[in-house]
Amino acid sequence: VSVNFLFAVKTCGSNLQGPGGTFTSPNFPFQYDSNAQCVWVITAINTNKVSLIFWFFLKKNLKKPNPSLHLHPPTLNQPNKNLIVSMSNQMWLHLQTDESVGSIGFKVNYKEIEKESCGDPGTPLYGIREGDGFSNRDVLRFECQFGFELIGEKSIICQENNQWSANIPICIFPCLSNFTAPMGTVLSPDYPEGYGNNLNCIWTIISDPGSRIHLSFNDFDLESQFDFLAVKDGDSVDSPIIGTFTGAEVPSHLTSNGHILRLEFQADHSMSGRGFNITYNSE
């Protein structure tokens, strides 16, 4: 006995023209439709090029197959995954999804740029950019805010083929660090974009002897039951545990008994959440 399953294909998309605008995957920021075939055609006025800036690019369940988003014409030598510059005055995007459950999809800002321009690549989250020119041979330089580490190129140049020489760098919060300032912030790696997998991070907050440390959880989202944050009252692995947290429920304020707190964050090999944002102060 054979059984055939038929799925109704949903179509979507539109024809778009300059000088700029925005479009999203179906239902954004909620789950996009399954079994969807969407085509967007973007045409620049005259012979100007089209640049696309992607936000929330096809976030997915790591245990399920990816949806596919195809660009035409193909873009060559394009190292920046969030900024795409067309090779002509027209580009089309084709989104194809299967029958499984979707995710939040994407939002795209598009605009026309001059032929001899690479477009604005943006500024890294928690980063600082020097330079505001995007024409051929212009150079942009980057650094990170205090407490963050720069990963990637410190400078990029707009090349003759109208592509940046490299992706913009990212500013990450270090996975191992000691904090001695009277107040500050502790972030999961790459917060709020998702912390990734296979992590074992340790942060130690040290205040003046005789003082106590207060933790405030501003945001908290970990893979439930598999990724954990443990807060310990002391500086060693054997220090008493004040609390262990997982899932998406934001923990209540915590206060140390002594002048040192140790935060241990572990993430497994599978899915990840948004991460966490914690501020502290001592008194």
Stockholm file with secondary structure:
# STOCKHOLM 1.0

chainA/1-283         VSVNFLFAVKTCGSNLQGPGGTFTSPNFPFQYDSNAQCVWVITAINTNKVSLIFWFFLKKNLKKPNPSLHLHPPTLNQPNKNLIVSMSNQMWLHLQTDESVGSIGFKVNYKEIEKESCGDPGTPLYGIREGDGFSNRDVLRFECQFGFELIGEKSIICQENNQWSANIPICIFPCLSNFTAPMGTVLSPDYPEGYGNNLNCIWTIISDPGSRIHLSFNDFDLESQFDFLAVKDGDSVDSPIIGTFTGAEVPSHLTSNGHILRLEFQADHSMSGRGFNITYNSE
#=GR chainA/1-283 SS CCCCCCCCCEEEEEEEESSEEEEESTTTTSCCCSSEEEEEEEECSTTCEEEEEEEEEEECCTTSCCCEEEEESCCCSCCCSSEEECSSSEEEEEEECCSSCCCCEEEEEEEEECTTBCCCCCCCTTEEEECCCCBTTCEEEEEECTTCEEESCSEEEBCTTSCBSSCCCEEECCSEEEECSSEEEEECTTTTSCCCSSEEEEEEEECCTTCCEEEEEEEEECCTTTSEEEEESSSSTTSCEEEEECSSCCCCCEECSSSEEEEEEEECSSCCCCEEEEEEEEC
#=GC SS_cons         CCCCCCCCCEEEEEEEESSEEEEESTTTTSCCCSSEEEEEEEECSTTCEEEEEEEEEEECCTTSCCCEEEEESCCCSCCCSSEEECSSSEEEEEEECCSSCCCCEEEEEEEEECTTBCCCCCCCTTEEEECCCCBTTCEEEEEECTTCEEESCSEEEBCTTSCBSSCCCEEECCSEEEECSSEEEEECTTTTSCCCSSEEEEEEEECCTTCCEEEEEEEEECCTTTSEEEEESSSSTTSCEEEEECSSCCCCCEECSSSEEEEEEEECSSCCCCEEEEEEEEC
//
